């Protein structure tokens, strides 16, 4: 169950930078900030639950890896952020590292 908590926490980790990006639009400022704060809280709580069974270093690396790679992907596909072969390869390395940490556990 801890790994499920951790994966869900990672997805909520994507939610807070997304909320901040949404808040940069003048008419959606409050919605974006509320979204960011709620996602931070849920993400942190689920990480806390996951760390009861998963070592802190592994949990933190997976949590931030999902957040970093996921935010990169959201940025490219929803906001038109730059996406080059090198950047995709970097995101793939992050995802590979997360998978390796899970399999090595």
VOBA-939170 format. One record per residue (C-alpha): residue number from 1; residue in one letter; chain; x, y, z. Coordinates in steps of 0.1 Angstrom, whole numbers, plus 5000, padded with zeros to 4 digits. Layout:
VOBA-939170
NUM/a/A/X/Y/Z $
...
end
This chain:
VOBA-939170
1/x/A/5000/5000/5000 $
2/x/A/5029/5024/5007 $
3/x/A/5040/5023/4970 $
4/x/A/5005/5033/4960 $
5/x/A/5006/5062/4984 $
6/x/A/5039/5072/4970 $
7/x/A/5028/5071/4934 $
8/x/A/4997/5091/4941 $
9/x/A/5018/5115/4961 $
10/x/A/5040/5119/4931 $
11/x/A/5010/5128/4909 $
12/x/A/4999/5154/4934 $
13/x/A/5035/5167/4934 $
14/x/A/5028/5176/4897 $
15/x/A/4996/5195/4908 $
16/x/A/5012/5223/4927 $
17/x/A/5035/5237/4900 $
18/x/A/5005/5233/4876 $
19/x/A/4984/5253/4901 $
20/x/A/5010/5280/4902 $
21/x/A/5011/5282/4864 $
22/x/A/4974/5284/4863 $
23/x/A/4974/5312/4889 $
24/x/A/4995/5333/4865 $
25/x/A/4964/5339/4845 $
26/x/A/4948/5369/4860 $
27/x/A/4912/5356/4861 $
28/x/A/4923/5322/4876 $
29/x/A/4947/5334/4902 $
30/x/A/4928/5323/4933 $
31/x/A/4918/5289/4918 $
32/x/A/4955/5282/4908 $
33/x/A/4968/5291/4943 $
34/x/A/4942/5270/4961 $
35/x/A/4950/5241/4937 $
36/x/A/4987/5244/4945 $
37/x/A/4982/5246/4983 $
38/x/A/4958/5216/4983 $
39/x/A/4981/5195/4961 $
40/x/A/5011/5203/4984 $
41/x/A/4992/5192/5014 $
42/x/A/4979/5160/4999 $
43/x/A/5013/5152/4983 $
44/x/A/5031/5158/5016 $
45/x/A/5006/5137/5036 $
46/x/A/5008/5108/5012 $
47/x/A/5046/5109/5012 $
48/x/A/5044/5108/5050 $
49/x/A/5022/5077/5048 $
50/x/A/5045/5061/5023 $
51/x/A/5076/5066/5044 $
52/x/A/5063/5043/5071 $
53/x/A/5073/5014/5049 $
54/x/A/5096/5028/5023 $
55/x/A/5131/5042/5032 $
56/x/A/5132/5080/5032 $
57/x/A/5158/5083/5004 $
58/x/A/5139/5060/4981 $
59/x/A/5106/5076/4989 $
60/x/A/5119/5111/4984 $
61/x/A/5137/5103/4951 $
62/x/A/5106/5086/4937 $
63/x/A/5083/5114/4948 $
64/x/A/5105/5142/4933 $
65/x/A/5112/5121/4902 $
66/x/A/5075/5116/4894 $
67/x/A/5070/5153/4902 $
68/x/A/5099/5165/4880 $
69/x/A/5092/5143/4850 $
70/x/A/5055/5147/4852 $
71/x/A/5057/5185/4854 $
72/x/A/5081/5185/4824 $
73/x/A/5056/5164/4804 $
74/x/A/5026/5186/4814 $
75/x/A/5046/5217/4805 $
76/x/A/5054/5204/4770 $
77/x/A/5020/5192/4762 $
78/x/A/4998/5218/4779 $
79/x/A/5019/5249/4779 $
80/x/A/5041/5246/4749 $
81/x/A/5074/5244/4768 $
82/x/A/5104/5234/4747 $
83/x/A/5107/5197/4740 $
84/x/A/5139/5186/4724 $
85/x/A/5155/5151/4721 $
86/x/A/5179/5159/4749 $
87/x/A/5151/5171/4772 $
88/x/A/5130/5140/4765 $
89/x/A/5160/5118/4772 $
90/x/A/5165/5136/4805 $
91/x/A/5129/5129/4815 $
92/x/A/5133/5093/4804 $
93/x/A/5164/5090/4827 $
94/x/A/5144/5104/4856 $
95/x/A/5116/5079/4850 $
96/x/A/5142/5050/4846 $
97/x/A/5157/5060/4879 $
98/x/A/5123/5059/4896 $
99/x/A/5116/5024/4881 $
100/x/A/5150/5012/4892 $
101/x/A/5145/5024/4928 $
102/x/A/5112/5005/4929 $
103/x/A/5126/4973/4914 $
104/x/A/5157/4974/4936 $
105/x/A/5136/4978/4968 $
end
